[in-house]
Amino acid sequence: MRAMALYGWLIALIGVKSDLKKADLVRYFHVWLLVAVVGGLYGIRMEIFGPLPFEKQWLAEGAYLRHILWGKLRVFSFYADASTYGNAMGQAFVASSVLFLGPFSRKTKFKLLFCSLITLVGMSLSGTRGAYAVPGAGLLIFVLITKSATLRLVVFGSMIAVFALLKFTYVGQSVYSIQRMRSSLDASDPSLQVRLINRELLTKYLSDKPFGGGVGSSGLWGRRFSPNTYLANFFADGGYTLIRAECGVIGKWLYIFIHLFILMRGVRFLIKTEDEKVFYYGAAIVCGFAGLMLSNYGNSTLAQLPNSMVTLFGLMFLEKMQQGLIAGEEPSEAEETDPKLEIEN
């Protein structure tokens, strides 16, 4: 229940009680994207030189089953696993790409371009197919809310071109990352079929349980607190499936409605705002959130650390922006090092 609801409630409370300034919003992005770049670079190092001894030991103890496919390592950097890493890189890629299109200085744009390239490479090295939904959904939302017809045409055209290249050609099939991307668009993929079968079995089990089996009753928590039950041995391969197993169909739709409400509230605010910088800061948060919502279908993305914390704090800032927090110019280097800095709105 912590990842499902408690963390979000606590961070919302922090937002209500905090007097946030525009510099805090900028520094949020600085810290987030800097960590993402370091994670991306570490993942590239892992791909080139291989895991370190303690990482090899972790793989040997059982993690290799999920991280070595057909003799190829799914890179996980310093994150908990490849899934978390891939989705984190996807979210950072969306945010940095959206900000790159904003009204910022050349120096800032260069940094954002570097971040987007590194995180894109990191996402592809993770081999996490669900992570590709993050830029897919995130950039689609940006296309729908951007006020620039030129940007809408360029971004949407690029997305169509990439989709057509993957779906209808075999270009780059010898590259492992492109193979994984292409397999995510294959409706007959064996992995997808197994997931669909598992979900059908879950539907039958929950037919008389509208509120599910109870929070913490499935997967690893289920084996610990309610062993020898059906849900304890059920592998929930997606966040929404996990919610449905533990909270039933009523809990699942309530969970989806809450997230859709937050998303649509943010989109509505961005469409109405006239401040360009506010728009791009907010769009970076909203588009990344939308991407994780779609990815959550195949992975428990919204509950993964640090992705959940990045998203929840971002949504906290988005709400404060709607209450009048204005994203102004980035603080100078001297200002960034001054802990007593306060920038007036």
N, C-alpha and C positions, 0 to 999 in steps of 0.2 A: 504493500500500500504506500510505501514511501515514494517510490518512483512513479506510481500510478497517480497519486493525488497530493501527498503531504508536502513534497518539495515545492510543487507549484503554489500551494496555499501559503507556505512560509515566505517564498520569494515575493508573492503578491503583497503580503503583509509588510515586507521590507520596503517595497516600492511605495506603499501608502505612507509609511512613516519616514521616508527619506526625502531630504531636500536636495534633489539632484540638479546639477548644473549642466550646461551644454558641454563643458570640458569632460564631464564624466562619461557622456555618451561617446565622445571621440576616443577616449582612452579605453572604453569597452571594446571598440573595434580594434584599436592598436594591440591590446593584449590578446584578443581572440585570434586575429590574423597572424600575429607574430608566432604564437604557439602553433598555429596551423602550418606555417612555413617551416618551422623547426621540425614538426612531425613529418611533413612531406619530405624534407631533406634527409631525415633519418631513415625514412622508408626507402628512399633512393639508394642510400648507403647500404641498407640491408639487401636490396635487390642486387647490387653490384658485388658486394663483398661477402654476403651471406650473414646469417644471424651470429650473434656473439655466443660464447660458451653457455652462459646461463639461459639464453633464449633457446639454444639447441636442447638443453636439458628439459625445458618446459615442453618443447615439441615432442621429445622422446617419451615424456610421461603420459602422452595421450592426445595432446593438442594437434599432433600431425594428422589425425584423422580428418580434421576440418581445415587444416592449413597447407596440406601438401596434396594436390590433385594432379594425377598423371605425371608425377615427378616434378611438378612445378610449385614453388613456394608462393602461397598467398601472403603477401607482405602485410605485417601488422604494426610496424614501427614500434613506438613505445606505448601504444594503446592496448586495451584489454584483449582484443582479437581483431581479425581482419575485417569483420563486419562493422565494428565500431569505427575502425580507422577509415574504411572506405566511405562511410556516411559522413564522418567528420570532415574529410577532405571534400566531399561533394557539397556540403553546406558552405564551407569556406570558399569553394570555387564560385558558387552562386553569388555569395555576398561580395567578394572582391571583383567579380565581373560586373555586377550591377553598379558598384561604386566607381569602377573604372569609367563607366559611361557618364558619370556625373560631372558637375561643374567644379572640378578640383584642379590644382596646379599640376604642371608637367611632372614635377618631382613626385607628387603623390600618385599620379597616374602611373608612373614608371614602377613604383613600389607595388601598386595594386595589380599591374600586369604581371609582374614577377610572381606575386602571390597566386594569381589565378593559374598561371602555367605550372607552378610547382604542385599546387593542390590537385590540378587535373591529372598530372602524372601520378601523384600519390594515389588518387582514386582508382585509376586504371590498374596500378600495380597490386591493389588489394584483392582483385578478383571477385569482389562482392557485387553480384549482379543487381541486387536491390538498390545499391548506391547510385546506379545510373538513373534511377527515377528521380533523384534529388535535383540534378540540373534540368532534367526533362520538365518536371512540374514547376520548378522554381522559375525558369526562364519563360515558360508559357504564361505564368501569372504576370511576369514583367511585361510581356508583350501585350497583355490585356489592359494593364493599368498605365503604361507609359503614355505621355501626352505627345511624344514625337512620332510622327508617321514614318519618318526615315528609320528611326531605331526599330520601330515595330516591324517594318519590312525586312531590315537586315537580320535581326535576331530570329524572326519567324522563318525567313528563307533559309538561314543557316541550319536551323533545327530540322526543317524538311529535308534538306540536302543530306545531313548526317543520317537521318532515319532511312531515307531511300538507299543510301550507300550500304547501310548495315542490313536492311531487310531484303533488298533485291539484287545485291551483288555479292561477290566473294573477295572483294578487295581487302588485302591485309589479313587473310584467313590464317596465314602462317604465324601471325603475331598472337601470343596467348591472350593478351588483354582484349584485343579485338574479337577473338573467338568468344570470350566470355560475354562481351557486350552483345554480340550477334545472337548468342544462345538465349539471352534474356528476352528476345523478341520472338522466340520460337514457341508457339502454343503447344507443340507436341513434345516439348522437352521433358524427359523422364522425371527430372526433379520436380517440375511443376505438377506433373500428373500425380506423383506421390503426395504432394501437398493437398491437392484437391480431394484425393481419396481420404486422407486423414481428416479433412474438414467435414466431409460427408459423414464419417463415423462419429465425429464430435456432435454434429447436428442431431443424429439419432440418440446419442447419450443424453443430450440436453433437452430432448423433446418435452419432458415433464419437469424441467428445472429452469424456469424463466429468469431466476437470479443466479444461475450457475452453481458451481461447487464450492464457492467461498474464496475469499482473497487468500492467496498463498497456498492453494490446494493443488496446483499443477507444477510439473517440472521438478527442478531441484528443491524448491521450497516444499512441494508436495511430498517428495520422498522423505524429507526431514520431519515434517509436521503431521502429515496424513499418509503414511506409507501403506502399501498394499491396496491402493485404490486405483480406479481407472485413470483419473486425472494425474495421479502421481507418476504414472508411466506414460502419460501423453506428452508428446513433444510439440509445444506450441511454436510453430515456425514463423509467427508474425505477431506484432503487437496487438492487433485487433482480435486475432484468434485467441491470444492469451486472455484478453479482457472478456471475451465471450465465454471462455471456459470457466473463468473464475467468477464472473459477475452476470453471466447469462446474456440473452439477447437484449434485455432491457438495459443492463449496464453498458453493453457495447454501444448501443445507439445513443445513450446519454453521453457517453465518452466522446463519440464522434460529433454529436451535436455541439457540445461545449467547445471543441477545437474548431469546428466550422464557424461557430459564432465569433470566436476570437479572430479567426482569419478574415471573415467578411467585414468585421468591424475595422480591422486594420486596412483592408482594401478600400473601404468606403472613405476612411480618413485620407488616404493617399490620393485618391481621385479628387477630393475636394481641396487639398492644400495647394497653395500658390507658391510656397517657398520651395525653390529647387533643391536646396541642400536637405531640407526636411524630407522631401520626397525620396531622394536617393538613399539617405540613411534608413528611412522607414522601409523602403522597398527592399533593401538588402536583408532586413530582418524578416519581413513578410514572405519574401520569395524563398529564403532558406527554410522558414517554418513550413511553407506549403510543400516544399520538396521532401522534408522529413515526414510529413503527414502521409504522402503517397508511399514513401519507402517503408513506412511502418506496417504496410500490408504484408510485406515479406520478411521483415526483421523487426525486432522490438526496438525500433530506432528512437522513439520518443522517451524511452526509459533508460537508454544507454548513457553512461557517463563517459566523457564530459558533454556529449551532445545535448542531453536534456538540460544541463545547467546553462550552456550557451544559449539555448533556445528560450528558456524561461526568463533569464535576465534580459535577453533581447526583447521579449514581449513586455517585460516590466518597463523598459525604456520606451517602447512604442506607446504604451498607455500614458506614460508621463509626457510624451510628445503631444499627445492628443489633449492633454491638460495645460499645455502652454510651454513645455520645454522646447526651446528653439535651438537647433543644431547650427551653430555659427561657425566661424573660421576655426581651423585646427589650432590648438595652443602651441606656442613656440616652444623650442627646446628648453629654454630657461623656465618657462611656466610649467612644463611637464615634470620638472624635477623639484618643484616647490610644493610640498605637501599642504601648505596653507592657502594655496591658490583658490580664489573664488571668482568666477566670472559672472558678472551680473547678466540676467536675461534682458 
